[in-house]
Amino acid sequence: MKKLVTFGDSWFRGVGAHWTSETLKEEYEEHAFTDVADSHSFRTILCDRNNLVNVNFSDRGSSNQKQFRKASEYFIRDANIDNNSVVLWGLTSVFRTEVWHNKSKKYENLFLPSDYSKFSQMLAILHTDLQVEVERLYYQIELFNTFFKHHSIKNYWVNIFNEHNFPKKVDNLLFDGVSLLSILIRDYEENNAYHKSKWDDADRKITKAKEQKKVNPYTGHPGKDSHMQLANLLEKEIKF
């Protein structure tokens, strides 16, 4: 059976995808991170419509770094090379990363900057530059493009919150690089700020999305109608 392999953050994971304008906050919070929300995500809709098995690595709070690591483990370490797979990869904020923690013995997500972490603040101030991170992201994309092409695996990228100014055009970047957020609100002008995808972000586009009820007012994630809209749009772009 053909697989849809998905990478991304909470928008791809489907956090809060059960939300409608009638959903009370208590009901939203009860199901936001459960299979109830997951069942309404656009990746689930795409799989149901096209008879696909979803192998999902997208996760809440995930960084691009985490997704590249997950892809390396799945395709290279575990040798899951199957040209009957289609890869759909969502690109999130470059102001996220992950670090290995010796105490917990696992990788931990890190937002830059974070009010709760002096280490995060130090990284953001001294070691993080937007365009440098975007350029590094571009070369990671092209590296995996080469890998997928070599193994005859169809793959697609899509920006989630931001339009990234890459050094060169990425041919398989969907919607000519226009972000899913911009498409949902039909606002294609440059944003007034780079959306760092924290729940308290208040840039023009996420504020507009909340006003249009394209995302919920609690965590800023797309709701049921938006996921259906995204599924319809993506299905026109992807060759399964």
C-alpha positions as CSV (number, residue, x, y, z in Angstrom):
1,M,0.0,0.0,0.0
2,K,1.3,3.5,-0.9
3,K,2.6,5.6,2.0
4,L,2.3,9.3,2.7
5,V,5.3,10.2,4.9
6,T,4.8,13.5,6.7
7,F,7.2,15.8,8.4
8,G,6.4,19.1,10.2
9,D,5.2,20.7,13.3
10,S,1.9,21.0,15.1
11,W,0.0,22.2,12.0
12,F,1.0,19.0,10.3
13,R,0.4,16.9,13.4
14,G,-3.2,18.3,13.5
15,V,-3.1,19.9,16.9
16,G,-6.6,21.4,17.5
17,A,-7.9,20.2,14.1
18,H,-11.3,19.4,15.7
19,W,-11.9,23.1,16.5
20,T,-14.9,25.0,15.1
21,S,-16.1,28.5,16.1
22,E,-18.6,26.8,18.4
23,T,-16.0,24.7,20.3
24,L,-15.7,25.8,23.9
25,K,-12.3,26.3,25.4
26,E,-12.7,23.3,27.7
27,E,-13.7,21.0,24.9
28,Y,-10.8,22.3,22.8
29,E,-8.2,21.7,25.5
30,E,-9.6,18.2,26.2
31,H,-9.0,17.0,22.7
32,A,-6.4,19.3,21.1
33,F,-3.6,16.8,21.4
34,T,-5.5,13.6,20.9
35,D,-6.7,11.3,18.1
36,V,-10.0,13.3,18.1
37,A,-8.1,16.3,16.6
38,D,-5.8,14.0,14.6
39,S,-8.7,12.5,12.7
40,H,-9.6,15.9,11.2
41,S,-6.0,16.8,10.1
42,F,-5.4,17.4,6.4
43,R,-2.9,14.6,6.3
44,T,-5.5,12.1,7.6
45,I,-8.0,13.5,5.1
46,L,-5.5,13.1,2.2
47,C,-4.8,9.5,3.2
48,D,-8.5,8.6,3.6
49,R,-9.2,10.0,0.1
50,N,-6.3,8.4,-1.7
51,N,-6.1,5.0,0.1
52,L,-2.7,5.8,1.7
53,V,-1.0,4.8,4.9
54,N,0.3,7.8,6.8
55,V,3.8,7.4,8.3
56,N,3.9,10.6,10.4
57,F,6.8,12.3,12.1
58,S,5.3,15.7,12.5
59,D,4.9,16.7,16.1
60,R,3.9,19.6,18.4
61,G,6.6,22.1,18.9
62,S,8.9,20.4,16.4
63,S,11.8,22.2,14.8
64,N,13.2,21.8,11.3
65,Q,16.3,20.2,12.9
66,K,14.2,17.5,14.6
67,Q,12.4,16.7,11.4
68,F,15.7,16.4,9.5
69,R,16.9,14.1,12.2
70,K,13.8,12.0,12.1
71,A,14.1,11.7,8.3
72,S,17.7,10.7,8.6
73,E,16.8,8.0,11.1
74,Y,13.9,6.7,9.0
75,F,15.4,6.7,5.6
76,I,19.1,6.2,6.3
77,R,19.6,4.5,9.6
78,D,16.5,2.2,9.3
79,A,16.8,2.0,5.5
80,N,13.1,2.6,4.8
81,I,13.7,3.1,1.1
82,D,10.4,2.7,-0.8
83,N,9.7,4.5,-4.1
84,N,6.0,3.8,-3.5
85,S,6.2,6.5,-0.8
86,V,5.3,10.2,-1.2
87,V,6.9,12.6,1.2
88,L,5.2,15.8,2.3
89,W,7.4,18.0,4.4
90,G,6.3,21.2,6.2
91,L,9.0,23.8,7.0
92,T,8.5,25.6,10.3
93,S,10.1,28.5,12.1
94,V,13.9,28.7,12.0
95,F,13.7,30.0,15.6
96,R,13.2,26.5,16.9
97,T,15.9,23.9,17.4
98,E,16.5,20.8,19.5
99,V,19.4,19.9,21.8
100,W,20.5,16.6,23.4
101,H,20.1,16.6,27.2
102,N,22.4,14.3,29.1
103,K,20.2,14.2,32.1
104,S,17.0,13.1,30.3
105,K,18.9,11.1,27.7
106,K,16.9,12.5,24.9
107,Y,16.5,15.4,22.5
108,E,14.5,18.3,23.8
109,N,12.7,21.0,21.8
110,L,14.0,24.6,22.3
111,F,12.3,27.8,21.2
112,L,14.5,30.8,20.5
113,P,14.3,32.9,22.6
114,S,12.4,31.4,25.6
115,D,11.6,33.3,28.7
116,Y,12.2,30.1,30.6
117,S,15.7,29.3,29.4
118,K,18.8,31.5,29.7
119,F,20.5,29.1,27.3
120,S,17.8,29.7,24.7
121,Q,18.2,33.5,25.1
122,M,21.9,33.2,24.7
123,L,21.5,31.2,21.5
124,A,19.0,33.6,20.1
125,I,21.1,36.7,20.9
126,L,24.6,35.5,20.1
127,H,24.2,32.6,17.7
128,T,21.1,32.9,15.6
129,D,20.6,35.0,12.5
130,L,17.5,34.7,10.4
131,Q,19.1,34.7,7.0
132,V,21.9,32.4,8.0
133,E,19.4,29.9,9.3
134,V,17.3,30.2,6.2
135,E,20.3,29.6,4.0
136,R,21.3,26.5,6.1
137,L,17.7,25.3,5.8
138,Y,17.9,25.6,2.0
139,Y,21.0,23.4,1.8
140,Q,19.4,20.8,4.0
141,I,16.4,20.8,1.6
142,E,18.6,20.4,-1.4
143,L,20.5,17.6,0.2
144,F,17.3,15.6,0.8
145,N,16.0,16.5,-2.7
146,T,19.1,14.8,-4.1
147,F,18.6,11.8,-1.8
148,F,14.9,11.4,-2.8
149,K,15.7,11.8,-6.5
150,H,18.4,9.2,-6.3
151,H,15.9,6.7,-4.8
152,S,13.0,7.7,-7.0
153,I,10.8,9.0,-4.1
154,K,8.4,11.8,-4.8
155,N,8.8,14.6,-2.3
156,Y,7.2,18.0,-1.7
157,W,8.0,20.9,0.6
158,V,5.7,23.5,1.9
159,N,6.2,26.6,4.1
160,I,3.9,26.6,7.1
161,F,4.0,30.1,8.7
162,N,6.6,32.1,6.8
163,E,7.8,32.7,3.2
164,H,11.5,31.9,3.4
165,N,13.9,33.8,1.2
166,F,16.1,30.9,-0.1
167,P,19.3,31.5,-2.1
168,K,17.8,29.7,-5.1
169,K,14.3,28.5,-6.2
170,V,13.3,25.2,-4.8
171,D,11.3,23.6,-7.7
172,N,9.3,21.2,-5.5
173,L,8.3,23.9,-2.9
174,L,4.5,24.0,-3.2
175,F,2.5,27.1,-3.9
176,D,5.7,28.9,-5.1
177,G,6.8,29.2,-1.5
178,V,3.6,30.9,-0.2
179,S,3.0,29.7,3.3
180,L,-0.1,27.8,4.4
181,L,-0.9,30.7,6.8
182,S,-0.9,33.2,3.9
183,I,-3.1,31.0,1.8
184,L,-5.6,30.4,4.5
185,I,-6.2,34.2,5.0
186,R,-5.5,35.1,1.4
187,D,-2.9,37.6,2.4
188,Y,0.1,37.5,0.1
189,E,1.9,40.6,1.2
190,E,5.0,40.4,3.3
191,N,4.3,39.9,6.9
192,N,5.2,42.6,9.4
193,A,7.3,40.1,11.4
194,Y,8.8,36.6,11.1
195,H,6.3,34.3,12.8
196,K,8.1,32.4,15.4
197,S,5.1,30.1,16.0
198,K,4.8,30.7,19.7
199,W,1.3,30.8,21.0
200,D,1.6,34.4,22.1
201,D,2.8,35.6,18.7
202,A,0.7,38.6,17.5
203,D,2.0,39.4,14.1
204,R,-0.4,40.7,11.4
205,K,-1.1,37.4,9.7
206,I,-1.8,35.2,12.7
207,T,-3.9,38.0,14.1
208,K,-5.9,38.1,10.9
209,A,-6.2,34.3,10.9
210,K,-7.8,34.5,14.3
211,E,-10.1,37.3,13.2
212,Q,-11.2,35.2,10.2
213,K,-11.6,32.1,12.4
214,K,-9.1,30.2,10.3
215,V,-7.2,29.3,13.5
216,N,-8.4,28.9,17.0
217,P,-8.1,31.8,19.5
218,Y,-6.4,29.7,22.1
219,T,-3.3,28.3,20.5
220,G,-3.4,29.6,16.9
221,H,-3.8,26.3,15.2
222,P,-6.0,25.6,12.2
223,G,-9.5,24.2,12.9
224,K,-11.7,21.7,11.1
225,D,-12.7,23.9,8.2
226,S,-9.1,25.1,7.6
227,H,-7.8,21.5,7.5
228,M,-10.4,20.6,5.0
229,Q,-9.4,23.7,2.9
230,L,-5.7,22.7,3.1
231,A,-6.4,19.1,2.2
232,N,-8.3,20.3,-1.0
233,L,-5.4,22.6,-1.9
234,L,-2.7,20.1,-1.3
235,E,-4.5,17.3,-3.2
236,K,-4.4,19.5,-6.4
237,E,-0.6,19.9,-6.1
238,I,0.6,16.4,-5.1
239,K,0.9,13.4,-7.4
240,F,0.1,10.4,-5.3
